[in-house]
Amino acid sequence: MPPVARFRSVVLDCPDPRALADFYAAVLGGTPEAEDGADDWIVLRVPGGPRVAFQQVEGYTPPEWPRADRNPQQFHLDLDGYTDYPALSDGPAQPSSDSIVAWDGDRVA
């Protein structure tokens, strides 16, 4: 059966789209861009990856992971961290021991 739609974006709700897009650009690469000149919808085109959009939501309540009874995790991105990328070297990628600091300052890895 042929597809009836094309995958376009992963969209993350957040209180500050520019800050979250800048964080993910630092982690994944790419340049965040405001779509239609508005800062309430920022798009990050990840090199060799998906288009990730960040949408401002007034009154946003973040998930309280790992709680499931109130504000449960609604979505997450699985990322592999590397100190060296195969496309830029002759050898295989090596897992990174560096941590990533979240856009709000919390250590996340």
N, C-alpha and C positions, 0 to 999 in steps of 0.2 A: 504494500500500500504506500503510495507516495505521501510525503509529509504535506500538511496543510498550513504549516507555519514555520518560521525560521527563528531560532533562538537569537535574541538580541542582547539582553542585558541581565545581569544580576543586580538587583536594586536593594540597597540597605537604607532603612529608615534611621535617622539620627538627628540630634539637636543642632549640629554644626557641620554641614556637608563639606565645606572647604577644609576644615581641620582634619576630618576623617579621611578625605580624599588625599590630602597632603601626606598623612601618615602612611596610607597604603601605597602611595607613589614612592615613598622612601623605601618601603619594603619590597615592592614588586617591580618598580620602574614605571615609566610613562609620565605623562604630564596631565594633571587634572585641568579640565576646561569647563567653564560655566556654559551650559547649554542655553541658547537664546539670551545670553547676557545676564541671566538671573543667578544669584548665588544660592538659591534654594534647591537647585538641581545641578550637581557637579558630576561630570563623566570622566572616568579614568580608563583609557584604552591601554590595557596591559600588553606590553610587547610579547607576541607569541601566545597570548592568552585571551581571556574574555574581556568584554566591555563591562566595567563595574560602575554603577551609578550610585550616588549618595543623595538621598532625598530628605529635605528638612521637614520635620514633623513637630508642630507646636505641641507642647506638653508631653513630649516623648518620655516614656518610662522605660529605662533599660532593663533587660532581663536580669534576673538574680540567680545566675547559674551557680551551683547545680540544682537550685530549688526547682521543684515542679509544681508546687502548690500556689505560687504567686509570681507573676512576671517570668514565666519559664523561658529558657533559651528558645528563640524562635528560628534562628538561622545562624550558621557559622561557616567560615571558610577554612578548609583544610589546606595548610601550606607546608611545603618541605623547605627547610632552611639549608643553604649551602654557602661555604666560603669561596667556592670556586665553581664556575659554570662550565659544563662541557663545551658549549659553543665558543667559549673564550680561551680554552686550553686544550692540551693534547691528552689529558688524563680524565678519569672519571670524577664526577662531583664528589666533594667531601662534605659530610654533615658539619654544620657550624656549631661551635660551642658558645657563640655569642648569644646574648639574650636580646629580645626585641622589647622595647618599652612602648606601651600603648600610648595613644594620643592623649590620654588623660594622665599619663605619668606612671601607671601601674605596670610592673613587670609582667609580661604575658608569656614569655618563653625563656 
